[in-house]
Amino acid sequence: MMRAFIIILPAIALCISPARGHDHDRPWLNDWFMSLQSRGGEPCCDGSDATRLDDVDWESKDGHYRVRIGGKWVDVPDSAVIDAPNRDGPAMVWPYYFNREPHVRCFIPGTMG
């Protein structure tokens, strides 16, 4: 029984993993992803560690953003926002975890549809 659990658990985790931010089938966006920086000057990397957000997983209120990461709402620090136009479309977040709590390194809003 335990052996089956050890095999099935990783398979389930792969099925529910978040959608990656950068679709590498669109290589013309590689340079754009590499150039992204937050207002605070933090590089956001190449997009491979970004997570796409559905419209219901982010919101803007009074000029500030918040996003849902792993089912938990997290306020986006103003310094983490990317001011560049979003060439990819959907909102994306670059999360990191500290003491098992999600935080936002970078966030780029999408076009809420």
Biopython code that builds the backbone (N, CA, C, O; Angstrom):
import numpy as np
from Bio.PDB.StructureBuilder import StructureBuilder

atoms = [
    (1, "MET", "N", (0.817, -1.194, 0.000)),
    (1, "MET", "CA", (0.000, 0.000, 0.000)),
    (1, "MET", "C", (0.864, 1.262, 0.000)),
    (1, "MET", "O", (0.628, 2.182, -0.783)),
    (2, "MET", "N", (1.860, 1.298, 0.879)),
    (2, "MET", "CA", (2.730, 2.470, 0.975)),
    (2, "MET", "C", (3.497, 2.686, -0.324)),
    (2, "MET", "O", (3.706, 3.827, -0.735)),
    (3, "ARG", "N", (3.910, 1.623, -0.961)),
    (3, "ARG", "CA", (4.658, 1.715, -2.209)),
    (3, "ARG", "C", (3.798, 2.375, -3.300)),
    (3, "ARG", "O", (4.298, 3.196, -4.069)),
    (4, "ALA", "N", (2.524, 2.021, -3.367)),
    (4, "ALA", "CA", (1.606, 2.621, -4.344)),
    (4, "ALA", "C", (1.435, 4.105, -4.066)),
    (4, "ALA", "O", (1.386, 4.911, -4.996)),
    (5, "PHE", "N", (1.344, 4.470, -2.796)),
    (5, "PHE", "CA", (1.208, 5.874, -2.410)),
    (5, "PHE", "C", (2.428, 6.687, -2.856)),
    (5, "PHE", "O", (2.291, 7.803, -3.356)),
    (6, "ILE", "N", (3.611, 6.118, -2.670)),
    (6, "ILE", "CA", (4.848, 6.807, -3.054)),
    (6, "ILE", "C", (4.909, 7.027, -4.558)),
    (6, "ILE", "O", (5.464, 8.030, -5.007)),
    (7, "ILE", "N", (4.365, 6.133, -5.331)),
    (7, "ILE", "CA", (4.363, 6.257, -6.790)),
    (7, "ILE", "C", (3.263, 7.210, -7.255)),
    (7, "ILE", "O", (3.480, 8.009, -8.166)),
    (8, "ILE", "N", (2.094, 7.132, -6.640)),
    (8, "ILE", "CA", (0.950, 7.934, -7.091)),
    (8, "ILE", "C", (1.086, 9.401, -6.696)),
    (8, "ILE", "O", (0.722, 10.272, -7.486)),
    (9, "LEU", "N", (1.589, 9.700, -5.520)),
    (9, "LEU", "CA", (1.685, 11.079, -5.053)),
    (9, "LEU", "C", (2.454, 11.986, -6.004)),
    (9, "LEU", "O", (1.946, 13.059, -6.327)),
    (10, "PRO", "N", (3.649, 11.625, -6.473)),
    (10, "PRO", "CA", (4.341, 12.502, -7.434)),
    (10, "PRO", "C", (3.570, 12.677, -8.743)),
    (10, "PRO", "O", (3.609, 13.749, -9.345)),
    (11, "ALA", "N", (2.876, 11.638, -9.181)),
    (11, "ALA", "CA", (2.086, 11.748, -10.410)),
    (11, "ALA", "C", (0.962, 12.756, -10.241)),
    (11, "ALA", "O", (0.679, 13.536, -11.151)),
    (12, "ILE", "N", (0.319, 12.743, -9.076)),
    (12, "ILE", "CA", (-0.738, 13.719, -8.803)),
    (12, "ILE", "C", (-0.158, 15.121, -8.753)),
    (12, "ILE", "O", (-0.758, 16.052, -9.290)),
    (13, "ALA", "N", (0.986, 15.291, -8.128)),
    (13, "ALA", "CA", (1.608, 16.617, -8.034)),
    (13, "ALA", "C", (1.924, 17.179, -9.410)),
    (13, "ALA", "O", (1.782, 18.381, -9.632)),
    (14, "LEU", "N", (2.349, 16.335, -10.330)),
    (14, "LEU", "CA", (2.625, 16.805, -11.684)),
    (14, "LEU", "C", (1.358, 17.274, -12.386)),
    (14, "LEU", "O", (1.399, 18.219, -13.173)),
    (15, "CYS", "N", (0.261, 16.636, -12.113)),
    (15, "CYS", "CA", (-1.005, 16.989, -12.756)),
    (15, "CYS", "C", (-1.575, 18.300, -12.247)),
    (15, "CYS", "O", (-2.295, 18.978, -12.980)),
    (16, "ILE", "N", (-1.271, 18.680, -11.003)),
    (16, "ILE", "CA", (-1.846, 19.897, -10.446)),
    (16, "ILE", "C", (-0.828, 21.027, -10.325)),
    (16, "ILE", "O", (-1.091, 22.027, -9.656)),
    (17, "SER", "N", (0.314, 20.882, -10.954)),
    (17, "SER", "CA", (1.317, 21.943, -10.879)),
    (17, "SER", "C", (0.817, 23.177, -11.619)),
    (17, "SER", "O", (0.043, 23.050, -12.568)),
    (18, "PRO", "N", (1.247, 24.383, -11.199)),
    (18, "PRO", "CA", (0.769, 25.606, -11.831)),
    (18, "PRO", "C", (1.259, 25.730, -13.264)),
    (18, "PRO", "O", (2.288, 25.171, -13.642)),
    (19, "ALA", "N", (0.501, 26.472, -14.045)),
    (19, "ALA", "CA", (0.894, 26.702, -15.440)),
    (19, "ALA", "C", (2.131, 27.585, -15.462)),
    (19, "ALA", "O", (2.154, 28.646, -14.839)),
    (20, "ARG", "N", (3.131, 27.161, -16.159)),
    (20, "ARG", "CA", (4.359, 27.942, -16.260)),
    (20, "ARG", "C", (4.109, 29.193, -17.077)),
    (20, "ARG", "O", (3.276, 29.207, -17.984)),
    (21, "GLY", "N", (4.846, 30.248, -16.741)),
    (21, "GLY", "CA", (4.625, 31.533, -17.358)),
    (21, "GLY", "C", (5.001, 31.604, -18.819)),
    (21, "GLY", "O", (4.219, 32.101, -19.630)),
    (22, "HIS", "N", (6.160, 31.128, -19.172)),
    (22, "HIS", "CA", (6.656, 31.305, -20.530)),
    (22, "HIS", "C", (6.508, 30.024, -21.326)),
    (22, "HIS", "O", (7.047, 28.978, -20.965)),
    (23, "ASP", "N", (5.774, 30.130, -22.404)),
    (23, "ASP", "CA", (5.613, 29.019, -23.328)),
    (23, "ASP", "C", (6.833, 29.020, -24.250)),
    (23, "ASP", "O", (6.966, 29.908, -25.092)),
    (24, "HIS", "N", (7.712, 28.048, -24.102)),
    (24, "HIS", "CA", (8.953, 28.037, -24.877)),
    (24, "HIS", "C", (8.722, 27.706, -26.350)),
    (24, "HIS", "O", (9.671, 27.679, -27.135)),
    (25, "ASP", "N", (7.470, 27.456, -26.729)),
    (25, "ASP", "CA", (7.131, 27.322, -28.145)),
    (25, "ASP", "C", (6.972, 28.695, -28.791)),
    (25, "ASP", "O", (6.688, 28.791, -29.985)),
    (26, "ARG", "N", (7.153, 29.745, -28.016)),
    (26, "ARG", "CA", (7.091, 31.125, -28.508)),
    (26, "ARG", "C", (8.433, 31.809, -28.236)),
    (26, "ARG", "O", (8.508, 32.714, -27.404)),
    (27, "PRO", "N", (9.490, 31.383, -28.930)),
    (27, "PRO", "CA", (10.838, 31.871, -28.629)),
    (27, "PRO", "C", (11.027, 33.369, -28.865)),
    (27, "PRO", "O", (11.974, 33.954, -28.341)),
    (28, "TRP", "N", (10.157, 33.990, -29.630)),
    (28, "TRP", "CA", (10.295, 35.425, -29.869)),
    (28, "TRP", "C", (10.068, 36.238, -28.583)),
    (28, "TRP", "O", (10.359, 37.434, -28.556)),
    (29, "LEU", "N", (9.559, 35.609, -27.531)),
    (29, "LEU", "CA", (9.376, 36.305, -26.258)),
    (29, "LEU", "C", (10.555, 36.117, -25.298)),
    (29, "LEU", "O", (10.576, 36.717, -24.223)),
    (30, "ASN", "N", (11.537, 35.289, -25.676)),
    (30, "ASN", "CA", (12.663, 35.009, -24.777)),
    (30, "ASN", "C", (13.374, 36.274, -24.313)),
    (30, "ASN", "O", (13.592, 36.456, -23.115)),
    (31, "ASP", "N", (13.738, 37.147, -25.246)),
    (31, "ASP", "CA", (14.460, 38.370, -24.879)),
    (31, "ASP", "C", (13.609, 39.265, -23.987)),
    (31, "ASP", "O", (14.122, 39.891, -23.060)),
    (32, "TRP", "N", (12.307, 39.328, -24.268)),
    (32, "TRP", "CA", (11.419, 40.145, -23.450)),
    (32, "TRP", "C", (11.385, 39.608, -22.016)),
    (32, "TRP", "O", (11.507, 40.380, -21.064)),
    (33, "PHE", "N", (11.220, 38.293, -21.856)),
    (33, "PHE", "CA", (11.207, 37.718, -20.513)),
    (33, "PHE", "C", (12.522, 38.001, -19.787)),
    (33, "PHE", "O", (12.517, 38.336, -18.602)),
    (34, "MET", "N", (13.641, 37.867, -20.489)),
    (34, "MET", "CA", (14.952, 38.102, -19.866)),
    (34, "MET", "C", (15.127, 39.560, -19.428)),
    (34, "MET", "O", (15.895, 39.839, -18.507)),
    (35, "SER", "N", (14.422, 40.488, -20.077)),
    (35, "SER", "CA", (14.584, 41.909, -19.760)),
    (35, "SER", "C", (13.685, 42.383, -18.623)),
    (35, "SER", "O", (13.867, 43.498, -18.134)),
    (36, "LEU", "N", (12.732, 41.580, -18.190)),
    (36, "LEU", "CA", (11.770, 42.033, -17.187)),
    (36, "LEU", "C", (12.422, 42.290, -15.835)),
    (36, "LEU", "O", (13.213, 41.492, -15.333)),
    (37, "GLN", "N", (12.057, 43.442, -15.266)),
    (37, "GLN", "CA", (12.497, 43.824, -13.927)),
    (37, "GLN", "C", (11.328, 44.448, -13.190)),
    (37, "GLN", "O", (10.468, 45.094, -13.790)),
    (38, "SER", "N", (11.309, 44.248, -11.895)),
    (38, "SER", "CA", (10.282, 44.870, -11.075)),
    (38, "SER", "C", (10.625, 46.352, -10.881)),
    (38, "SER", "O", (11.726, 46.789, -11.215)),
    (39, "ARG", "N", (9.677, 47.112, -10.342)),
    (39, "ARG", "CA", (9.927, 48.530, -10.028)),
    (39, "ARG", "C", (11.128, 48.680, -9.109)),
    (39, "ARG", "O", (11.851, 49.674, -9.178)),
    (40, "GLY", "N", (11.338, 47.696, -8.252)),
    (40, "GLY", "CA", (12.459, 47.736, -7.319)),
    (40, "GLY", "C", (13.783, 47.348, -7.958)),
    (40, "GLY", "O", (14.807, 47.320, -7.276)),
    (41, "GLY", "N", (13.786, 47.043, -9.269)),
    (41, "GLY", "CA", (15.010, 46.689, -9.972)),
    (41, "GLY", "C", (15.373, 45.226, -9.899)),
    (41, "GLY", "O", (16.439, 44.830, -10.369)),
    (42, "GLU", "N", (14.498, 44.404, -9.312)),
    (42, "GLU", "CA", (14.743, 42.963, -9.199)),
    (42, "GLU", "C", (14.533, 42.298, -10.560)),
    (42, "GLU", "O", (13.456, 42.427, -11.143)),
    (43, "PRO", "N", (15.542, 41.589, -11.079)),
    (43, "PRO", "CA", (15.317, 40.851, -12.322)),
    (43, "PRO", "C", (14.328, 39.718, -12.080)),
    (43, "PRO", "O", (14.340, 39.081, -11.027)),
    (44, "CYS", "N", (13.480, 39.479, -13.060)),
    (44, "CYS", "CA", (12.445, 38.454, -12.908)),
    (44, "CYS", "C", (12.811, 37.165, -13.628)),
    (44, "CYS", "O", (11.985, 36.254, -13.698)),
    (45, "CYS", "N", (14.000, 37.061, -14.156)),
    (45, "CYS", "CA", (14.502, 35.870, -14.846)),
    (45, "CYS", "C", (13.892, 35.719, -16.226)),
    (45, "CYS", "O", (13.561, 36.709, -16.878)),
    (46, "ASP", "N", (13.742, 34.474, -16.673)),
    (46, "ASP", "CA", (13.350, 34.217, -18.053)),
    (46, "ASP", "C", (11.895, 33.810, -18.211)),
    (46, "ASP", "O", (11.466, 33.501, -19.323)),
    (47, "GLY", "N", (11.138, 33.801, -17.150)),
    (47, "GLY", "CA", (9.744, 33.407, -17.243)),
    (47, "GLY", "C", (9.501, 31.952, -16.912)),
    (47, "GLY", "O", (8.357, 31.554, -16.691)),
    (48, "SER", "N", (10.550, 31.151, -16.874)),
    (48, "SER", "CA", (10.339, 29.735, -16.604)),
    (48, "SER", "C", (9.906, 29.497, -15.167)),
    (48, "SER", "O", (9.312, 28.463, -14.862)),
    (49, "ASP", "N", (10.196, 30.443, -14.280)),
    (49, "ASP", "CA", (9.754, 30.276, -12.899)),
    (49, "ASP", "C", (8.530, 31.134, -12.596)),
    (49, "ASP", "O", (8.126, 31.258, -11.439)),
    (50, "ALA", "N", (7.946, 31.719, -13.620)),
    (50, "ALA", "CA", (6.707, 32.480, -13.461)),
    (50, "ALA", "C", (5.513, 31.541, -13.531)),
    (50, "ALA", "O", (5.588, 30.455, -14.106)),
    (51, "THR", "N", (4.426, 31.975, -12.941)),
    (51, "THR", "CA", (3.177, 31.226, -12.977)),
    (51, "THR", "C", (2.109, 32.109, -13.598)),
    (51, "THR", "O", (1.912, 33.247, -13.172)),
    (52, "ARG", "N", (1.422, 31.590, -14.598)),
    (52, "ARG", "CA", (0.301, 32.313, -15.194)),
    (52, "ARG", "C", (-0.860, 32.323, -14.210)),
    (52, "ARG", "O", (-1.093, 31.353, -13.489)),
    (53, "LEU", "N", (-1.577, 33.431, -14.195)),
    (53, "LEU", "CA", (-2.731, 33.559, -13.313)),
    (53, "LEU", "C", (-4.000, 33.713, -14.130)),
    (53, "LEU", "O", (-4.032, 34.467, -15.103)),
    (54, "ASP", "N", (-5.042, 33.000, -13.737)),
    (54, "ASP", "CA", (-6.351, 33.229, -14.320)),
    (54, "ASP", "C", (-6.873, 34.555, -13.789)),
    (54, "ASP", "O", (-6.410, 35.033, -12.753)),
    (55, "ASP", "N", (-7.833, 35.156, -14.487)),
    (55, "ASP", "CA", (-8.370, 36.448, -14.065)),
    (55, "ASP", "C", (-8.928, 36.414, -12.649)),
    (55, "ASP", "O", (-8.896, 37.431, -11.956)),
    (56, "VAL", "N", (-9.439, 35.271, -12.203)),
    (56, "VAL", "CA", (-10.010, 35.186, -10.855)),
    (56, "VAL", "C", (-8.933, 35.087, -9.776)),
    (56, "VAL", "O", (-9.244, 35.137, -8.586)),
    (57, "ASP", "N", (-7.661, 34.946, -10.184)),
    (57, "ASP", "CA", (-6.570, 34.783, -9.226)),
    (57, "ASP", "C", (-5.726, 36.033, -9.032)),
    (57, "ASP", "O", (-4.649, 35.970, -8.438)),
    (58, "TRP", "N", (-6.208, 37.175, -9.532)),
    (58, "TRP", "CA", (-5.525, 38.437, -9.250)),
    (58, "TRP", "C", (-6.540, 39.556, -9.336)),
    (58, "TRP", "O", (-7.554, 39.452, -10.027)),
    (59, "GLU", "N", (-6.244, 40.630, -8.617)),
    (59, "GLU", "CA", (-7.150, 41.770, -8.636)),
    (59, "GLU", "C", (-6.391, 43.041, -8.293)),
    (59, "GLU", "O", (-5.303, 43.014, -7.717)),
    (60, "SER", "N", (-7.001, 44.148, -8.666)),
    (60, "SER", "CA", (-6.449, 45.471, -8.397)),
    (60, "SER", "C", (-7.485, 46.271, -7.626)),
    (60, "SER", "O", (-8.659, 46.309, -7.997)),
    (61, "LYS", "N", (-7.043, 46.907, -6.551)),
    (61, "LYS", "CA", (-7.937, 47.747, -5.765)),
    (61, "LYS", "C", (-7.142, 48.921, -5.212)),
    (61, "LYS", "O", (-6.101, 48.737, -4.582)),
    (62, "ASP", "N", (-7.640, 50.120, -5.453)),
    (62, "ASP", "CA", (-6.999, 51.338, -4.966)),
    (62, "ASP", "C", (-5.538, 51.434, -5.402)),
    (62, "ASP", "O", (-4.684, 51.898, -4.647)),
    (63, "GLY", "N", (-5.261, 50.990, -6.626)),
    (63, "GLY", "CA", (-3.913, 51.098, -7.172)),
    (63, "GLY", "C", (-2.931, 50.047, -6.694)),
    (63, "GLY", "O", (-1.737, 50.155, -6.973)),
    (64, "HIS", "N", (-3.399, 49.036, -5.983)),
    (64, "HIS", "CA", (-2.533, 47.968, -5.484)),
    (64, "HIS", "C", (-3.082, 46.624, -5.965)),
    (64, "HIS", "O", (-4.275, 46.477, -6.234)),
    (65, "TYR", "N", (-2.189, 45.664, -6.063)),
    (65, "TYR", "CA", (-2.560, 44.339, -6.553)),
    (65, "TYR", "C", (-2.483, 43.315, -5.435)),
    (65, "TYR", "O", (-1.771, 43.486, -4.446)),
    (66, "ARG", "N", (-3.241, 42.246, -5.627)),
    (66, "ARG", "CA", (-3.065, 41.052, -4.814)),
    (66, "ARG", "C", (-3.310, 39.857, -5.725)),
    (66, "ARG", "O", (-4.066, 39.935, -6.693)),
    (67, "VAL", "N", (-2.653, 38.750, -5.392)),
    (67, "VAL", "CA", (-2.712, 37.543, -6.214)),
    (67, "VAL", "C", (-2.989, 36.342, -5.317)),
    (67, "VAL", "O", (-2.716, 36.359, -4.117)),
    (68, "ARG", "N", (-3.538, 35.302, -5.935)),
    (68, "ARG", "CA", (-3.771, 34.062, -5.198)),
    (68, "ARG", "C", (-2.671, 33.079, -5.583)),
    (68, "ARG", "O", (-2.523, 32.710, -6.748)),
    (69, "ILE", "N", (-1.902, 32.662, -4.576)),
    (69, "ILE", "CA", (-0.819, 31.700, -4.774)),
    (69, "ILE", "C", (-1.111, 30.503, -3.877)),
    (69, "ILE", "O", (-1.174, 30.629, -2.654)),
    (70, "GLY", "N", (-1.287, 29.348, -4.497)),
    (70, "GLY", "CA", (-1.570, 28.144, -3.720)),
    (70, "GLY", "C", (-2.828, 28.266, -2.882)),
    (70, "GLY", "O", (-2.897, 27.713, -1.785)),
    (71, "GLY", "N", (-3.830, 28.986, -3.386)),
    (71, "GLY", "CA", (-5.091, 29.139, -2.683)),
    (71, "GLY", "C", (-5.110, 30.242, -1.644)),
    (71, "GLY", "O", (-6.133, 30.459, -0.994)),
    (72, "LYS", "N", (-3.987, 30.951, -1.471)),
    (72, "LYS", "CA", (-3.899, 32.001, -0.459)),
    (72, "LYS", "C", (-3.717, 33.360, -1.133)),
    (72, "LYS", "O", (-2.883, 33.496, -2.028)),
    (73, "TRP", "N", (-4.485, 34.365, -0.717)),
    (73, "TRP", "CA", (-4.335, 35.710, -1.258)),
    (73, "TRP", "C", (-3.117, 36.383, -0.651)),
    (73, "TRP", "O", (-2.925, 36.373, 0.564)),
    (74, "VAL", "N", (-2.290, 36.976, -1.524)),
    (74, "VAL", "CA", (-1.045, 37.616, -1.115)),
    (74, "VAL", "C", (-1.020, 39.026, -1.705)),
    (74, "VAL", "O", (-1.243, 39.201, -2.903)),
    (75, "ASP", "N", (-0.749, 40.031, -0.869)),
    (75, "ASP", "CA", (-0.604, 41.397, -1.362)),
    (75, "ASP", "C", (0.699, 41.508, -2.139)),
    (75, "ASP", "O", (1.739, 41.010, -1.706)),
    (76, "VAL", "N", (0.631, 42.166, -3.291)),
    (76, "VAL", "CA", (1.818, 42.376, -4.122)),
    (76, "VAL", "C", (2.479, 43.679, -3.686)),
    (76, "VAL", "O", (1.854, 44.737, -3.757)),
    (77, "PRO", "N", (3.727, 43.622, -3.238)),
    (77, "PRO", "CA", (4.410, 44.881, -2.904)),
    (77, "PRO", "C", (4.526, 45.759, -4.151)),
    (77, "PRO", "O", (4.767, 45.256, -5.248)),
    (78, "ASP", "N", (4.355, 47.061, -3.980)),
    (78, "ASP", "CA", (4.459, 47.966, -5.128)),
    (78, "ASP", "C", (5.799, 47.799, -5.843)),
    (78, "ASP", "O", (5.874, 47.941, -7.064)),
    (79, "SER", "N", (6.855, 47.498, -5.087)),
    (79, "SER", "CA", (8.186, 47.346, -5.690)),
    (79, "SER", "C", (8.306, 46.089, -6.533)),
    (79, "SER", "O", (9.262, 45.961, -7.298)),
    (80, "ALA", "N", (7.358, 45.145, -6.418)),
    (80, "ALA", "CA", (7.411, 43.892, -7.186)),
    (80, "ALA", "C", (6.688, 43.988, -8.522)),
    (80, "ALA", "O", (6.794, 43.080, -9.347)),
    (81, "VAL", "N", (5.953, 45.078, -8.746)),
    (81, "VAL", "CA", (5.168, 45.219, -9.969)),
    (81, "VAL", "C", (6.089, 45.534, -11.150)),
    (81, "VAL", "O", (7.030, 46.317, -11.025)),
    (82, "ILE", "N", (5.806, 44.917, -12.287)),
    (82, "ILE", "CA", (6.524, 45.193, -13.534)),
    (82, "ILE", "C", (5.698, 46.209, -14.304)),
    (82, "ILE", "O", (4.517, 45.989, -14.571)),
    (83, "ASP", "N", (6.329, 47.327, -14.660)),
    (83, "ASP", "CA", (5.620, 48.400, -15.358)),
    (83, "ASP", "C", (5.601, 48.235, -16.870)),
    (83, "ASP", "O", (4.865, 48.953, -17.546)),
    (84, "ALA", "N", (6.377, 47.321, -17.418)),
    (84, "ALA", "CA", (6.435, 47.118, -18.871)),
    (84, "ALA", "C", (5.111, 46.548, -19.368)),
    (84, "ALA", "O", (4.427, 45.843, -18.626)),
    (85, "PRO", "N", (4.744, 46.842, -20.609)),
    (85, "PRO", "CA", (3.538, 46.231, -21.174)),
    (85, "PRO", "C", (3.685, 44.712, -21.216)),
    (85, "PRO", "O", (4.768, 44.184, -21.468)),
    (86, "ASN", "N", (2.588, 44.029, -20.967)),
    (86, "ASN", "CA", (2.590, 42.571, -20.949)),
    (86, "ASN", "C", (2.429, 42.061, -22.382)),
    (86, "ASN", "O", (1.329, 42.095, -22.933)),
    (87, "ARG", "N", (3.506, 41.595, -22.974)),
    (87, "ARG", "CA", (3.493, 41.091, -24.353)),
    (87, "ARG", "C", (2.943, 39.674, -24.461)),
    (87, "ARG", "O", (2.612, 39.214, -25.554)),
    (88, "ASP", "N", (2.847, 38.989, -23.337)),
    (88, "ASP", "CA", (2.408, 37.598, -23.362)),
    (88, "ASP", "C", (0.905, 37.462, -23.177)),
    (88, "ASP", "O", (0.307, 36.517, -23.691)),
    (89, "GLY", "N", (0.279, 38.391, -22.448)),
    (89, "GLY", "CA", (-1.170, 38.370, -22.286)),
    (89, "GLY", "C", (-1.648, 38.189, -20.863)),
    (89, "GLY", "O", (-2.007, 39.174, -20.217)),
    (90, "PRO", "N", (-1.669, 36.950, -20.337)),
    (90, "PRO", "CA", (-2.220, 36.751, -18.995)),
    (90, "PRO", "C", (-1.293, 37.296, -17.913)),
    (90, "PRO", "O", (-0.083, 37.414, -18.108)),
    (91, "ALA", "N", (-1.882, 37.620, -16.783)),
    (91, "ALA", "CA", (-1.091, 38.057, -15.638)),
    (91, "ALA", "C", (-0.148, 36.933, -15.221)),
    (91, "ALA", "O", (-0.462, 35.752, -15.367)),
    (92, "MET", "N", (1.017, 37.326, -14.698)),
    (92, "MET", "CA", (1.985, 36.342, -14.230)),
    (92, "MET", "C", (2.587, 36.806, -12.921)),
    (92, "MET", "O", (2.741, 38.003, -12.676)),
    (93, "VAL", "N", (2.922, 35.844, -12.089)),
    (93, "VAL", "CA", (3.569, 36.118, -10.818)),
    (93, "VAL", "C", (4.809, 35.247, -10.699)),
    (93, "VAL", "O", (4.826, 34.101, -11.146)),
    (94, "TRP", "N", (5.843, 35.805, -10.091)),
    (94, "TRP", "CA", (7.074, 35.084, -9.789)),
    (94, "TRP", "C", (7.096, 34.910, -8.272)),
    (94, "TRP", "O", (7.593, 35.783, -7.560)),
    (95, "PRO", "N", (6.563, 33.794, -7.767)),
    (95, "PRO", "CA", (6.482, 33.620, -6.317)),
    (95, "PRO", "C", (7.774, 33.065, -5.732)),
    (95, "PRO", "O", (8.583, 32.444, -6.422)),
    (96, "TYR", "N", (7.936, 33.309, -4.452)),
    (96, "TYR", "CA", (8.967, 32.633, -3.671)),
    (96, "TYR", "C", (8.365, 32.366, -2.297)),
    (96, "TYR", "O", (7.351, 32.958, -1.926)),
    (97, "TYR", "N", (8.989, 31.484, -1.560)),
    (97, "TYR", "CA", (8.450, 31.092, -0.262)),
    (97, "TYR", "C", (9.467, 31.364, 0.827)),
    (97, "TYR", "O", (10.653, 31.070, 0.679)),
    (98, "PHE", "N", (8.988, 31.928, 1.919)),
    (98, "PHE", "CA", (9.807, 32.181, 3.099)),
    (98, "PHE", "C", (8.995, 31.698, 4.297)),
    (98, "PHE", "O", (7.850, 32.110, 4.486)),
    (99, "ASN", "N", (9.589, 30.828, 5.098)),
    (99, "ASN", "CA", (8.867, 30.207, 6.218)),
    (99, "ASN", "C", (7.550, 29.585, 5.760)),
    (99, "ASN", "O", (6.527, 29.676, 6.439)),
    (100, "ARG", "N", (7.607, 28.957, 4.601)),
    (100, "ARG", "CA", (6.464, 28.250, 4.007)),
    (100, "ARG", "C", (5.318, 29.169, 3.589)),
    (100, "ARG", "O", (4.238, 28.688, 3.246)),
    (101, "GLU", "N", (5.537, 30.461, 3.613)),
    (101, "GLU", "CA", (4.516, 31.425, 3.209)),
    (101, "GLU", "C", (4.872, 31.982, 1.831)),
    (101, "GLU", "O", (6.032, 32.303, 1.573)),
    (102, "PRO", "N", (3.872, 32.099, 0.937)),
    (102, "PRO", "CA", (4.150, 32.640, -0.398)),
    (102, "PRO", "C", (4.355, 34.160, -0.360)),
    (102, "PRO", "O", (3.678, 34.882, 0.371)),
    (103, "HIS", "N", (5.305, 34.611, -1.167)),
    (103, "HIS", "CA", (5.598, 36.035, -1.346)),
    (103, "HIS", "C", (5.754, 36.281, -2.837)),
    (103, "HIS", "O", (5.882, 35.339, -3.619)),
    (104, "VAL", "N", (5.742, 37.546, -3.227)),
    (104, "VAL", "CA", (5.815, 37.908, -4.638)),
    (104, "VAL", "C", (7.126, 38.623, -4.913)),
    (104, "VAL", "O", (7.413, 39.670, -4.333)),
    (105, "ARG", "N", (7.925, 38.037, -5.815)),
    (105, "ARG", "CA", (9.166, 38.683, -6.258)),
    (105, "ARG", "C", (8.856, 39.657, -7.393)),
    (105, "ARG", "O", (9.339, 40.790, -7.396)),
    (106, "CYS", "N", (8.045, 39.209, -8.360)),
    (106, "CYS", "CA", (7.646, 40.047, -9.485)),
    (106, "CYS", "C", (6.204, 39.706, -9.857)),
    (106, "CYS", "O", (5.737, 38.584, -9.665)),
    (107, "PHE", "N", (5.516, 40.712, -10.395)),
    (107, "PHE", "CA", (4.138, 40.524, -10.866)),
    (107, "PHE", "C", (3.903, 41.437, -12.055)),
    (107, "PHE", "O", (4.263, 42.614, -12.026)),
    (108, "ILE", "N", (3.295, 40.889, -13.105)),
    (108, "ILE", "CA", (2.898, 41.692, -14.248)),
    (108, "ILE", "C", (1.402, 41.462, -14.489)),
    (108, "ILE", "O", (0.961, 40.329, -14.685)),
    (109, "PRO", "N", (0.635, 42.549, -14.473)),
    (109, "PRO", "CA", (-0.806, 42.380, -14.696)),
    (109, "PRO", "C", (-1.097, 41.933, -16.123)),
    (109, "PRO", "O", (-0.323, 42.181, -17.047)),
    (110, "GLY", "N", (-2.210, 41.283, -16.266)),
    (110, "GLY", "CA", (-2.685, 40.890, -17.592)),
    (110, "GLY", "C", (-3.848, 41.779, -17.982)),
    (110, "GLY", "O", (-4.138, 42.781, -17.329)),
    (111, "THR", "N", (-4.492, 41.397, -19.038)),
    (111, "THR", "CA", (-5.684, 42.108, -19.461)),
    (111, "THR", "C", (-6.882, 41.312, -18.992)),
    (111, "THR", "O", (-7.198, 40.265, -19.559)),
    (112, "MET", "N", (-7.543, 41.795, -17.971)),
    (112, "MET", "CA", (-8.696, 41.067, -17.431)),
    (112, "MET", "C", (-9.772, 41.003, -18.500)),
    (112, "MET", "O", (-10.221, 42.029, -19.012)),
    (113, "GLY", "N", (-10.184, 39.771, -18.833)),
    (113, "GLY", "CA", (-11.120, 39.611, -19.916)),
    (113, "GLY", "C", (-12.426, 39.194, -19.520)),
    (113, "GLY", "O", (-13.304, 39.027, -20.366)),
]
sb = StructureBuilder()
sb.init_structure("model")
sb.init_model(0)
sb.init_chain("A")
sb.init_seg("    ")
for serial, (resi, resn, name, xyz) in enumerate(atoms, 1):
    if name == "N":
        sb.init_residue(resn, " ", resi, " ")
    sb.init_atom(name, np.array(xyz, "f"), 0.0, 1.0, " ", f" {name:<3s}", serial, name[0])
structure = sb.get_structure()
